[in-house]
């Protein structure tokens, strides 16, 4: 007999596996389908987790080599063992993916290893690596198939010298010159890794600045700090093609004024973004509607497609391609399917770039607010005067708090500085509760901590910062 479930989830990335767990917790018979041998999707296998492992390793190396003398610590000839560093990364990936597998068993979720394809409104066909096919039925089906790197015909990937982020996390040696196409999150993070380890890094970007959706002033601050670390940026430059040049690759680039230049490097990382992975999963054949941008169309905060019992979450639907956004959608959808109230507050979703200093924000930047005609006021505070930042010898960065001019309600919080990825949680909670800048300014922040910089910036919104 054909297996029958209450919910079947296609894709075991952060959105999919979290959705499956919550469905099981709420009493639904649940199955999950994943084409990889390991669970966790792009994030755990080749994205968020391995890149952070490498970022931390490279930060430790850079700190040991360049930043310990001020603490009175003298080191000898500092070396890096790339194979050992990669092995550590692989061990961490194995631990977290195995952890997800354990959670499937703990919550009695049936796992299918294979490629899931919709063949009817309540049936999914699973094709194993060996080509064996199996069909299962479900009352509800959730598409959580994630995303994949954007392919550009003029930039053919060979996996050796012209690579994607999937390859950049497993290089066997430090490149001499890494050319990165795209100044987004992936390019900045992986560029930071290999730059710290000794590579010359040039980042080519079509847009006029990095992190194009972020606040312009904070983007400029980030650029200055990264340039100070040795990264080189070429903005408003268009890559027209790549060709072999001896042992290297030559990247042909056209400037804004039409001038043509050539860059030569041994590694070219193509990181121009990601696209939803909805190919060959049967969605279009079944009549599921897509947006103009190629994402599955769903009802806002209901995640329901035009086929009532089929839903979609994560990178395949509109919104930022962020793991924590997909997780929140997975939980919300599971609760909706159980007849409860599920909701995602997209205005409170934080963005993070794990460079050093880190960059994190919630809400709008000044340019967005100007375009919307919203009157606002701004408070700022640097990390340099902060006692904890001084103790850590991490003075670089700034916090910016943006609030509504009339109501004082928070509109945006930007952090460029040490541990911004942890500090942004305070901002996200404040946004979730509809807080004002004064709410943060009058909340006790432990001393000495980095979080005091947020409080000082909030105070500065109404120009009463104590330590300015």
Phi and psi in degrees as a GROMACS rama.xvg file:
@    title "Ramachandran Plot"
@    xaxis  label "Phi"
@    yaxis  label "Psi"
@TYPE xy
-74.1116  133.839  UNK-2
-67.1252  141.076  UNK-3
-127.988  136.037  UNK-4
-129.26  164.535  UNK-5
-77.6584  -42.3361  UNK-6
-138.574  132.93  UNK-7
-120.522  128.579  UNK-8
-108.487  126.121  UNK-9
-97.4689  107.859  UNK-10
111.903  126.732  UNK-11
-113.478  36.2121  UNK-12
-76.9695  -171.625  UNK-13
-54.148  -40.1186  UNK-14
-68.5801  -47.8136  UNK-15
-66.2618  -49.2078  UNK-16
-71.762  -33.1443  UNK-17
-67.0644  -41.0415  UNK-18
-60.3855  -44.4805  UNK-19
-62.0863  -43.2045  UNK-20
-62.415  -45.8288  UNK-21
-66.8421  -36.8324  UNK-22
-61.1747  -44.4803  UNK-23
-64.7776  -41.0723  UNK-24
-59.8406  -31.8942  UNK-25
-90.0239  12.0105  UNK-26
92.0637  10.2207  UNK-27
-91.9018  138.442  UNK-28
-72.5588  117.004  UNK-29
-125.513  143.399  UNK-30
-130.458  154.023  UNK-31
-133.801  141.236  UNK-32
-118.531  129.995  UNK-33
-142.639  130.647  UNK-34
-76.4268  -28.283  UNK-35
-72.8395  156.773  UNK-36
-69.3081  -31.7599  UNK-37
-108.394  151.869  UNK-38
-87.3843  171.054  UNK-39
108.071  -9.1715  UNK-40
64.669  -162.646  UNK-41
-57.2772  -43.7307  UNK-42
-55.1351  -55.3174  UNK-43
-77.9535  -32.183  UNK-44
-86.2374  -47.9139  UNK-45
-135.238  10.6299  UNK-46
-122.496  -107.703  UNK-47
-51.6545  -51.672  UNK-48
-71.8103  -53.444  UNK-49
-62.3692  -36.1233  UNK-50
-66.0806  -37.6535  UNK-51
-69.694  -34.4631  UNK-52
-61.4716  -43.5784  UNK-53
-70.206  -37.4593  UNK-54
-61.0188  -44.301  UNK-55
-65.6934  -41.7143  UNK-56
-61.9169  -45.1042  UNK-57
-68.772  -33.5049  UNK-58
-64.4083  -42.3643  UNK-59
-62.9264  -41.1838  UNK-60
-63.1703  -48.0132  UNK-61
-64.0705  -40.2166  UNK-62
-65.0206  -44.2639  UNK-63
-62.1595  -38.8099  UNK-64
-79.1405  -33.2161  UNK-65
-124.083  -15.1414  UNK-66
-125.809  8.56966  UNK-67
-93.8383  -21.5058  UNK-68
-58.1302  -37.881  UNK-69
-63.9041  -23.5187  UNK-70
-86.2334  -0.899277  UNK-71
83.5987  16.4847  UNK-72
-103.817  121.746  UNK-73
-106.98  129.918  UNK-74
-116.545  161.452  UNK-75
-88.9054  -143.835  UNK-76
-75.4782  107.637  UNK-77
-85.2824  129.236  UNK-78
-126.388  159.715  UNK-79
-120.662  132.139  UNK-80
-101.779  98.5804  UNK-81
-61.7615  -41.3191  UNK-82
-61.3656  -40.5614  UNK-83
-69.0565  -38.554  UNK-84
-62.4426  -44.7313  UNK-85
-66.1795  -37.9364  UNK-86
-63.5608  -38.9603  UNK-87
-62.8746  -44.3402  UNK-88
-57.7868  -45.8135  UNK-89
-63.1824  -36.8785  UNK-90
-64.7366  -41.9377  UNK-91
-64.3983  -43.5322  UNK-92
-59.9786  -42.9051  UNK-93
-63.4248  -39.4365  UNK-94
-66.2215  -44.1182  UNK-95
-73.8685  -36.5325  UNK-96
-70.235  -36.5917  UNK-97
-65.2653  -33.7493  UNK-98
-62.8524  -38.7879  UNK-99
-67.2283  -39.5706  UNK-100
-60.1462  -41.323  UNK-101
-61.4126  -41.194  UNK-102
-64.7169  -33.5223  UNK-103
-62.8429  -44.814  UNK-104
-68.0407  -41.706  UNK-105
-59.766  -39.1513  UNK-106
-93.8124  10.7084  UNK-107
56.2015  42.8469  UNK-108
-94.8162  127.835  UNK-109
-77.8927  127.395  UNK-110
-105.991  132.117  UNK-111
-115.323  127.921  UNK-112
-97.6436  110.593  UNK-113
163.63  -177.656  UNK-114
-93.9594  120.814  UNK-115
-90.8463  133.274  UNK-116
-136.447  131.723  UNK-117
-71.321  128.396  UNK-118
-120.155  -10.0618  UNK-119
-160.568  -179.89  UNK-120
-69.4567  -12.8483  UNK-121
-138.215  18.4221  UNK-122
-130.601  140.706  UNK-123
-125.757  130.995  UNK-124
-96.0856  131.962  UNK-125
-113.89  123.032  UNK-126
-109.63  119.958  UNK-127
-76.1622  170.987  UNK-128
-60.3511  -29.1227  UNK-129
-83.9165  -2.62492  UNK-130
93.6684  0.738409  UNK-131
-73.4853  135.664  UNK-132
-110.772  144.841  UNK-133
-144.219  143.087  UNK-134
-117.788  133.127  UNK-135
-124.6  158.214  UNK-136
-115.09  154.28  UNK-137
-155.907  146.462  UNK-138
-68.7981  -38.7413  UNK-139
-127.738  142.312  UNK-140
-126.137  133.092  UNK-141
-115.854  122.575  UNK-142
-91.2382  116.967  UNK-143
-136.594  51.2785  UNK-144
-84.6253  -0.960612  UNK-145
75.4699  -150.122  UNK-146
-141.29  171.809  UNK-147
-143.292  154.645  UNK-148
-57.7521  142.886  UNK-149
-69.2809  132.027  UNK-150
-92.629  135.397  UNK-151
-122.438  116.843  UNK-152
-53.3614  -34.983  UNK-153
-78.3741  -5.04264  UNK-154
-125.32  68.0685  UNK-155
-65.8944  129.161  UNK-156
-83.5191  128.049  UNK-157
-109.158  -6.1291  UNK-158
77.4297  -1.4331  UNK-159
-118.036  -58.1333  UNK-160
-109.726  -31.6052  UNK-161
-108.152  109.914  UNK-162
-129.932  167.551  UNK-163
-107.97  -179.371  UNK-164
-61.2947  -28.4535  UNK-165
-58.2259  -37.2203  UNK-166
-84.9956  -31.8747  UNK-167
-65.8212  -18.685  UNK-168
-88.1605  1.98246  UNK-169
-135.217  25.6559  UNK-170
-64.0974  144.464  UNK-171
-89.0863  -13.9388  UNK-172
-151.46  163.664  UNK-173
-74.2517  126.627  UNK-174
-64.0397  153.7  UNK-175
-74.5873  -48.8233  UNK-176
-140.412  111.124  UNK-177
-97.9544  121.239  UNK-178
-101.17  122.827  UNK-179
-110.91  128.256  UNK-180
-101.456  105.127  UNK-181
117.636  120.277  UNK-182
-102.305  39.0459  UNK-183
-86.772  -166.822  UNK-184
-58.7028  -47.307  UNK-185
-62.6613  -46.7352  UNK-186
-61.7545  -42.2481  UNK-187
-67.42  -41.6327  UNK-188
-69.4334  -49.4085  UNK-189
-71.6363  -31.4486  UNK-190
-62.0438  -40.193  UNK-191
-63.274  -42.8979  UNK-192
-55.2568  -56.2595  UNK-193
-77.8674  -24.2933  UNK-194
-66.4148  -45.8609  UNK-195
-60.5636  -31.6323  UNK-196
-84.424  -2.45392  UNK-197
121.152  -2.48411  UNK-198
-80.1611  146.205  UNK-199
-77.0285  131.126  UNK-200
-125.907  124.719  UNK-201
-119.668  126.33  UNK-202
-111.204  122.126  UNK-203
-103.855  126.055  UNK-204
-133.897  133.313  UNK-205
-71.4806  -32.6958  UNK-206
-80.6174  166.217  UNK-207
-75.8049  -9.00571  UNK-208
-157.826  167.843  UNK-209
-82.4908  160.92  UNK-210
47.0052  59.1592  UNK-211
-53.6722  -26.9133  UNK-212
-87.731  -8.80459  UNK-213
-84.0716  167.792  UNK-214
-56.6586  131.597  UNK-215
-62.0114  -43.2993  UNK-216
-65.5301  -40.8957  UNK-217
-71.8834  -31.4791  UNK-218
-63.6681  -42.7297  UNK-219
-65.0255  -38.5978  UNK-220
-62.3612  -44.7685  UNK-221
-59.9122  -44.3836  UNK-222
-59.0916  -45.8539  UNK-223
-60.8146  -42.0816  UNK-224
-66.4905  -40.226  UNK-225
-70.956  -36.4867  UNK-226
-64.2479  -34.7191  UNK-227
-64.935  -21.9524  UNK-228
-89.1474  -3.49723  UNK-229
110.071  -7.05922  UNK-230
-72.7445  138.413  UNK-231
-110.217  134.871  UNK-232
-116.341  138.243  UNK-233
-121.863  98.7537  UNK-234
-90.545  155.621  UNK-235
54.5081  41.456  UNK-236
-119.271  131.853  UNK-237
-107.525  127.162  UNK-238
-81.8754  124.347  UNK-239
-102.234  -13.8931  UNK-240
167.859  169.262  UNK-241
-130.294  139.783  UNK-242
-142.626  154.666  UNK-243
-69.3064  139.697  UNK-244
-139.634  88.3032  UNK-245
64.3648  -124.81  UNK-246
-86.2339  -5.57136  UNK-247
-108.732  -178.562  UNK-248
-117.276  137.131  UNK-249
-104.597  124.176  UNK-250
-102.056  118.052  UNK-251
-88.5207  128.403  UNK-252
-130.142  142.112  UNK-253
-115.635  130.814  UNK-254
-81.7977  174.244  UNK-255
-60.7217  -32.1102  UNK-256
-88.3886  2.83252  UNK-257
93.5026  -2.68747  UNK-258
-68.6713  147.588  UNK-259
-112.096  130.643  UNK-260
-131.608  164.394  UNK-261
-128.055  134.305  UNK-262
-112.985  139.34  UNK-263
-121.559  129.079  UNK-264
-151.069  162.51  UNK-265
-86.1707  -19.5647  UNK-266
-133.216  131.617  UNK-267
-118.863  116.107  UNK-268
-99.7333  117.55  UNK-269
-93.5214  110.211  UNK-270
-136.76  64.6897  UNK-271
-93.8547  9.9208  UNK-272
122.554  -176.859  UNK-273
-129.609  157.467  UNK-274
-125.857  153.411  UNK-275
-62.1768  139.934  UNK-276
-95.0906  94.3724  UNK-277
-128.459  17.8121  UNK-278
-77.1935  136.848  UNK-279
61.9997  17.3356  UNK-280
-96.0199  5.01508  UNK-281
85.0439  2.80906  UNK-282
-67.1486  -48.1391  UNK-283
-66.8319  -40.473  UNK-284
-62.7772  -30.8615  UNK-285
-82.0946  -9.21338  UNK-286
94.7157  13.6817  UNK-287
-69.2647  135.09  UNK-288
-81.8426  144.157  UNK-289
-119.797  156.866  UNK-290
-81.456  173.591  UNK-291
-63.7135  -25.5466  UNK-292
-87.5286  6.3291  UNK-293
82.5586  17.9822  UNK-294
-103.066  154.033  UNK-295
-69.713  131.453  UNK-296
-83.646  127.035  UNK-297
-132.935  160.969  UNK-298
-71.0827  136.149  UNK-299
-56.3963  125.702  UNK-300
57.7302  16.8957  UNK-301
-116.724  -25.7681  UNK-302
64.3421  17.7229  UNK-303
-93.3532  131.864  UNK-304
-80.5994  -175.876  UNK-305
-70.5242  -10.268  UNK-306
-99.121  113.307  UNK-307
-52.0909  -35.3982  UNK-308
-98.6789  11.0776  UNK-309
-116.414  130.261  UNK-310
-124.746  165.037  UNK-311
-146.16  144.226  UNK-312
-142.634  166.212  UNK-313
81.5109  -146.665  UNK-314
-65.2077  -19.2593  UNK-315
-81.0691  -7.13664  UNK-316
-117.369  172.168  UNK-317
-60.3971  155.779  UNK-318
115.093  171.512  UNK-319
-64.2195  141.835  UNK-320
-84.0451  77.4186  UNK-321
-125.58  139.096  UNK-322
-60.6587  -42.3704  UNK-323
-71.1032  -27.4066  UNK-324
-65.8256  -44.3236  UNK-325
-63.4728  -39.698  UNK-326
-61.4932  -46.3182  UNK-327
-61.1837  -39.8153  UNK-328
-66.0293  -37.7934  UNK-329
-61.9353  -44.1201  UNK-330
-65.9269  -46.1755  UNK-331
-60.3374  -44.2705  UNK-332
-64.4295  -43.8336  UNK-333
-57.7672  -41.1723  UNK-334
-70.4649  -34.9319  UNK-335
-64.0851  -41.9407  UNK-336
-64.5809  -26.1912  UNK-337
-89.2098  5.87694  UNK-338
83.5004  12.003  UNK-339
-97.4831  -174.436  UNK-340
-100.785  114.306  UNK-341
-116.91  139.979  UNK-342
-155.943  145.126  UNK-343
-121.418  125.63  UNK-344
-91.9552  96.1385  UNK-345
-68.5359  -18.5014  UNK-346
-75.0152  -13.6134  UNK-347
-109.245  17.3263  UNK-348
-88.0353  121.785  UNK-349
-80.8784  148.907  UNK-350
-108.92  141.79  UNK-351
-140.301  137.983  UNK-352
-120.663  120.702  UNK-353
-90.8104  43.5598  UNK-354
-76.1032  -174.349  UNK-355
-132.624  119.065  UNK-356
-62.1226  157.797  UNK-357
-77.8286  160.57  UNK-358
-126.249  130.496  UNK-359
-148.823  147.964  UNK-360
-156.696  157.708  UNK-361
-133.862  138.247  UNK-362
87.7753  -154.582  UNK-363
-99.5287  153.611  UNK-364
-92.1635  173.2  UNK-365
-61.1184  -39.6654  UNK-366
-63.6685  -41.4701  UNK-367
-62.0178  -42.3701  UNK-368
-67.6378  -37.5033  UNK-369
-62.8468  -42.4212  UNK-370
-63.0298  -33.3027  UNK-371
-86.0684  -3.66726  UNK-372
72.5906  25.6658  UNK-373
-94.1173  127.297  UNK-374
-80.6541  135.762  UNK-375
-144.285  167.012  UNK-376
-129.903  155.346  UNK-377
-128.586  138.521  UNK-378
-123.22  141.394  UNK-379
-135.589  152.729  UNK-380
-155.965  135.825  UNK-381
-84.9255  158.811  UNK-382
-77.8447  -24.4404  UNK-383
-54.8392  -42.1934  UNK-384
-77.4459  -12.6325  UNK-385
-68.8098  131.363  UNK-386
-62.7983  -41.1118  UNK-387
-67.2467  -40.7063  UNK-388
-62.3462  -38.1161  UNK-389
-63.5189  -44.578  UNK-390
-61.8068  -35.0666  UNK-391
-81.6414  -10.495  UNK-392
58.877  42.9735  UNK-393
-128.9  73.4468  UNK-394
-85.5355  -8.96142  UNK-395
-78.9047  138.348  UNK-396
122.598  177.841  UNK-397
-159.477  152.979  UNK-398
-112.751  136.53  UNK-399
-122.554  127.516  UNK-400
-114.649  127.08  UNK-401
-116.892  128.328  UNK-402
-132.633  155.759  UNK-403
-61.9462  132.928  UNK-404
-63.2784  -33.0609  UNK-405
-92.5835  -43.8953  UNK-406
-99.6603  -16.5987  UNK-407
73.9533  4.06948  UNK-408
-65.1972  140.405  UNK-409
-64.5162  134.038  UNK-410
-116.824  -26.187  UNK-411
-166.722  140.583  UNK-412
-132.339  123.641  UNK-413
-119.155  135.794  UNK-414
-129.346  121.623  UNK-415
-117.848  110.097  UNK-416
169.704  -179.384  UNK-417
-64.5229  135.253  UNK-418
57.1875  31.1602  UNK-419
-59.1841  -31.707  UNK-420
-62.7886  -32.8452  UNK-421
-83.7529  -37.5308  UNK-422
-68.0426  -27.2407  UNK-423
-67.4106  -16.7356  UNK-424
-61.1259  -36.9955  UNK-425
-59.5925  -42.7233  UNK-426
-65.8309  -41.099  UNK-427
-63.1391  -40.8719  UNK-428
-66.2665  -41.5457  UNK-429
-59.6366  -41.7521  UNK-430
-66.048  -39.3376  UNK-431
-60.569  -35.2136  UNK-432
-96.2214  7.92705  UNK-433
64.457  39.4862  UNK-434
-73.3226  163.012  UNK-435
-102.596  167.465  UNK-436
-61.3088  -37.5076  UNK-437
-65.2617  -32.4343  UNK-438
-57.3305  -44.2626  UNK-439
-69.8589  -42.7309  UNK-440
-61.123  -31.6337  UNK-441
-101.018  7.99869  UNK-442
-93.3997  134.948  UNK-443
-67.6022  126.823  UNK-444
-113.871  127.065  UNK-445
-58.4208  146.758  UNK-446
-119.304  137.204  UNK-447
-92.2514  127.09  UNK-448
-140.253  159.827  UNK-449
-65.65  -28.32  UNK-450
-64.125  -18.2333  UNK-451
-62.2035  -24.0021  UNK-452
-64.9665  -37.6766  UNK-453
-63.1917  -44.1204  UNK-454
-62.9193  -44.2021  UNK-455
-62.0215  -39.323  UNK-456
-65.6503  -38.2497  UNK-457
-66.1472  -39.0441  UNK-458
-62.3921  -38.6634  UNK-459
-68.9849  -15.6782  UNK-460
-57.0638  -39.9595  UNK-461
-107.542  19.3525  UNK-462
61.5326  44.2346  UNK-463
-130.634  31.6337  UNK-464
-55.6386  130.896  UNK-465
-74.9642  -40.1414  UNK-466
-103.754  19.857  UNK-467
